[in-house]
Amino acid sequence: MIKITLPDGSVRDYDKGITSMQIAQSISEGLARNVLAAEVDGTVWDATRPIEHDASVKLLTWNDVQGKSTFWHSSAHLMAEALEALYPGTKFGIGPAIETGFYYDVDFGDRTFSQDDFKQIEDKMLELAKAKSEYIRKPVSKAEATEYFTEKGDEYKLDLIKDLPDGSITFYSQGNFTDLCRGPHIPNTGFVKAVKLMNVAGAYWRGDESRKQLTRIYAVTFPKQGELTEYLRILEEAKKRDHRKLGKELELFAFSEKVGMGLPLWLPKGTALRERLVNFLQRAQVSAGYEQVITPHIGHKNLYVTSGHYEKYGKDSFQPIQTPQEGEEFFLKPMNCPHHCEIYKTKPRSYKDLPVRFAEFGTVYRYEQSGELHGLTRVRGFTQDDAHLFCRPDQVKEEFKKVIDLVLYVFKALGFEDYTAQVSLRDPENKTKYIGTDENWQLAESAIIEAATEKGLPTVIEYGEAAFYGPKLDFMVKDALGRKWQLGTIQVDYNLPERFELEYTGSDNQKHRPVMIHRAPFGSLERFVAVLIEHCAGNFPLWLSPEQYVILPISEKYEDYAKKLLQMLNNSDIRGLIDFRDEKIGRKIRDAEVKKIPYMLIVGEKEAADGTISVRKHGVGDLGSLSIEDFRQQLVTEITI
């Protein structure tokens, strides 16, 4: 007998060789019908794989990230089986699960392939799925694996086998298809009930442009047809909300090849929106005791050597700026924290001075591959709402909790209500990726976990996601379409104070090291604006809208009244404009709706005579006639956050 520990802490005795699926059946037949895989002692396994020793077991379903990943990876094998059946002689590269489905890189030889072939493949996949073929795992020797794919004539699998140590190689087979794979997989193909091929692209084998370009086929599958239907509906809605599309329509930002890829240009309306975000956070920071600082856009190479950033990221950054002085090198600033460490060192600090909180909306530059650039979400120049807090060890947890409060205040003001706090810790199996002592890492990780617990945050722990100098708390926010975004981060750092030899004089009159907290509620302003645009579909909260109203005179005769109205509202810091175009009022209203201007103020003979306005609200319609003062008060109340 072996002992199996379940997630609720209960321990059950089973015969040696029991499978996770059999464990599920012993609990509930309904549960067993939904089990896709299992986590055994922290590693994802096939639900049908025998367990030979005492173990902790977590059963995985479609509702688990690892369950979805296993489902989609198994679907990649199903698609490969369909391709091989339809197009004999097809050769296969790799077919991993990704965040939204899976892909497979394939070599069709001389055969052309396009989206016109998608329907045939989808139908074949569903036909094969109905056979409910089991995914069968088989360990093989390196010689056996080489012989199999040599006979098959698949050079891509042979290339992969070369790098694998003997004794670690497994095959998976389902139906008439066998693949080189370490797994895991779902029990059988019958779990796949809905299939959609999404896209086709080119991909060089192993990312090497000197090697053959393969065909990469993207697809997604679901255990229910209704889920695929909903997924496609959300995709269509996402296209309408795409921040690149809305950014252009609303005249917020632009890109120019002459300026450079990944370097956004903020247009007047986008700048107004951005500045209001900055002012909003600056006011909150002043109330929380932050001091504003400004640092240069470049820094001496030695600054980033000291911080450790050069060693970790130097090769992936923009290349050094050479000066006329031989050997002198500067870098475009890739991060703000080393600069803030130097500001801290400008004068002696006492324990009574701490915490010191420096804040900066600092623009930083990081070289991203051109293929990775995407609107405002992935750029080469972006502004961080960066702050660095220097505090005593006994102040760390309390300061961390105050930063959590600030992040949640930002989320609430902008309508982000569905979020999870991800505790990102060091990879315990690969500590070489990080700097600092085990003791400092343990202190930092404990402070984050305790602070998150005391604030009652919904948290998940992810190993290997920490920054190289310290653990962090990342806020994973769901937008209106249910998509997850990483917005806001807080990090505890014992290492940079060591590297920069930061000190304060303690109550014992001895020198001590402060602890550093890095925080950015927005993260990147560019990325935050992109997510905000897509979350609210361009319908910004009134306080943030670049134009809060537009005045629509029915004819030229009422332009003077419109100008008077504009002046009165602008005096109350309510932003708007007049549409002076010689167009019919219906056209003006339609155009204002497209531009998502919150309020439309229609003025004609009656309004001018009565000193009133006829008000329409974007997406709502006619609100009737209001006095100017009543409308002003209504907007002032709505704008207050």
Secondary structure, DSSP 8 states (H G I E B T S, - for coil): -EEEE-TTS-EEEE-TTEEHHHHHHHH-HHHHHH--EEEETTEEEETTSEE-S-EEEEEE-TTSHHHHHHHHHHHHHHHHHHHHHHSTT-EE----EETTEEEEEEE-TT----GGGHHHHHHHHHHHHTTT-B-EEEE--HHHHHHHHHHHT-HHHHHHHHTS-TT--EEEEETTEEEE------SBGGG--EEEEEEEEEEEGGG-TTS-EEEEEEEEEESSHHHHHHHHHHHHHHHHH-HHHHHHHTT-EE--TTT-TT--EE-HHHHHHHHHHHHHHHHHHHHTT-EE----SEEEHHHHHHHTHHHHHGGGS---EE-SSTT-EEEE-S-SHHHHHHHHTTS--BTTT--EEEEEEEEEE----GGG-BTTTB-SEEEEEEEEEEE-GGGHHHHHHHHHHHHHHHHHHTT--EEEEEEEE--TT-GGGS-S-HHHHHHHHHHHHHHHHHTT--EEEEET-SBTTB-EEEEEEE-TTS-EEEEEEEEEESHHHHHTT--EE-TTS-EE--EEEEEESSSBHHHHHHHHHHHHTT---TTT-S--EEEEESSGGGHHHHHHHHHHHHTTT--EEE---S--HHHHHHHHHHTT-SEEEEE-HHHHHHTEEEEEETTTEEEEEEEHHHHHHHHHHHH--
